[in-house]
Amino acid sequence: MIHVTLISKDGFYLEKDVESVKIPSYKGETQVLTAHASYVALIIAGVVELASAGTTEKFECMDGIVEVAHDKMVILVNGLTKSSDVHA
């Protein structure tokens, strides 16, 4: 499991353990699993996906930064909306 902390500057905060995380980075979509190597990247606007136990939570995010180390991930973004709150 990966312990994820997701924070946006507009006040959204989430902390949970998940099996995998997909993030939109400048090098393309990146998937992070348990025991991932240490990693720091810039995030571009797109969808962050948190997957665990057969369910996936999606969040529309603005740009930001992600750091991964020792099965812990911190995602800091300039804005974020849970996808169920996004209206087409």
Sine and cosine of phi, psi and omega as CSV:
sin_phi,cos_phi,sin_psi,cos_psi,sin_omega,cos_omega
0.00,0.00,0.47,-0.88,0.05,-1.00
-0.91,-0.42,0.77,-0.64,0.06,-1.00
-1.00,0.04,0.91,-0.41,-0.08,-1.00
-0.96,-0.30,0.73,-0.68,0.17,-0.99
-0.88,-0.47,0.86,-0.50,-0.05,-1.00
-0.89,-0.45,0.87,-0.50,-0.09,-1.00
-0.73,-0.68,0.71,-0.71,0.11,-0.99
-0.87,-0.49,0.43,-0.90,-0.04,-1.00
-0.94,0.35,-0.24,0.97,0.05,-1.00
-1.00,0.02,0.18,0.98,0.16,-0.99
0.96,-0.28,-0.11,0.99,0.01,-1.00
-0.95,0.31,0.66,-0.75,0.00,-1.00
-0.57,-0.82,0.74,-0.67,0.03,-1.00
-0.60,-0.80,0.68,-0.73,0.05,-1.00
-0.67,-0.74,0.84,-0.55,-0.02,-1.00
-0.29,-0.96,0.25,-0.97,0.08,-1.00
-0.99,-0.14,0.74,-0.67,-0.02,-1.00
-0.70,-0.72,0.23,-0.97,0.03,-1.00
-1.00,0.06,-0.56,0.83,0.02,-1.00
-0.44,-0.90,0.38,-0.92,0.02,-1.00
-0.70,-0.71,0.71,-0.70,0.14,-0.99
-0.92,-0.39,0.73,-0.68,0.00,-1.00
-0.76,-0.64,0.55,-0.84,0.08,-1.00
-1.00,0.03,0.92,-0.38,-0.01,-1.00
-0.89,-0.46,0.14,-0.99,-0.01,-1.00
-0.89,0.46,-0.39,0.92,0.02,-1.00
-1.00,-0.06,0.15,0.99,-0.03,-1.00
0.94,-0.33,-0.07,-1.00,0.00,-1.00
-0.93,0.36,0.73,-0.69,0.00,-1.00
-0.87,-0.49,0.74,-0.67,0.07,-1.00
-0.95,-0.31,0.73,-0.68,-0.01,-1.00
-0.90,-0.43,0.78,-0.62,0.04,-1.00
-0.88,-0.48,0.12,-0.99,0.06,-1.00
-0.81,0.59,0.59,-0.80,0.03,-1.00
0.93,0.37,0.38,0.92,0.05,-1.00
-0.90,0.43,0.56,-0.83,0.08,-1.00
-0.89,0.46,0.42,-0.91,0.07,-1.00
-0.83,0.56,0.61,-0.79,-0.20,-0.98
-0.41,-0.91,0.70,-0.72,0.13,-0.99
-0.73,-0.68,0.73,-0.68,-0.02,-1.00
-0.49,-0.87,0.40,-0.92,0.15,-0.99
-1.00,0.09,0.67,-0.74,0.03,-1.00
-0.99,-0.17,0.64,-0.77,0.12,-0.99
-0.97,-0.22,0.24,-0.97,0.04,-1.00
-0.86,0.51,0.70,-0.71,-0.02,-1.00
0.23,-0.97,-0.48,-0.88,-0.07,-1.00
-0.92,-0.38,0.78,-0.63,0.16,-0.99
-0.99,-0.15,0.77,-0.64,0.00,-1.00
-0.89,-0.46,0.79,-0.61,0.07,-1.00
-0.93,-0.36,0.86,-0.50,-0.07,-1.00
-0.87,-0.49,0.69,-0.72,0.04,-1.00
-0.29,-0.96,0.66,-0.75,0.07,-1.00
0.78,0.62,0.66,0.75,0.06,-1.00
0.98,0.21,0.06,1.00,0.04,-1.00
-0.88,-0.47,0.47,-0.88,0.01,-1.00
-0.77,-0.64,0.77,-0.64,0.13,-0.99
-0.97,-0.23,0.72,-0.70,0.00,-1.00
-0.89,-0.46,0.62,-0.78,0.00,-1.00
-0.73,-0.69,0.78,-0.62,0.12,-0.99
-0.98,0.17,0.82,-0.57,-0.04,-1.00
-0.81,-0.58,0.37,-0.93,0.16,-0.99
-1.00,-0.05,-0.14,-0.99,-0.03,-1.00
-0.92,0.39,0.33,-0.94,-0.01,-1.00
0.03,-1.00,-0.47,-0.88,-0.04,-1.00
-0.61,-0.79,0.49,-0.87,0.04,-1.00
-0.75,-0.67,0.61,-0.79,0.09,-1.00
-0.76,-0.65,0.73,-0.68,0.04,-1.00
-0.83,-0.56,0.75,-0.66,0.08,-1.00
-0.30,-0.96,0.75,-0.66,0.10,-1.00
0.81,0.59,0.75,0.67,0.02,-1.00
0.87,0.49,0.45,0.89,0.12,-0.99
-0.80,-0.59,0.66,-0.75,-0.01,-1.00
-0.75,-0.66,0.75,-0.66,0.09,-1.00
-0.89,-0.46,0.82,-0.58,0.02,-1.00
-0.89,-0.46,0.88,-0.48,0.03,-1.00
-0.91,-0.42,0.85,-0.53,-0.03,-1.00
-0.76,-0.65,0.35,-0.94,-0.02,-1.00
-0.98,0.20,-0.29,0.96,0.04,-1.00
-0.18,-0.98,0.48,-0.88,-0.11,-0.99
-0.40,-0.92,0.62,-0.78,0.09,-1.00
-0.66,-0.75,0.76,-0.64,0.09,-1.00
-0.90,0.44,0.67,-0.74,-0.15,-0.99
-0.87,0.49,-0.46,0.89,0.06,-1.00
-0.93,0.38,-0.30,0.95,0.03,-1.00
-1.00,-0.06,-0.11,0.99,-0.01,-1.00
-1.00,0.08,0.78,-0.63,0.00,-1.00
-0.94,-0.34,0.79,-0.62,-0.03,-1.00
-0.97,0.22,0.00,0.00,0.00,0.00
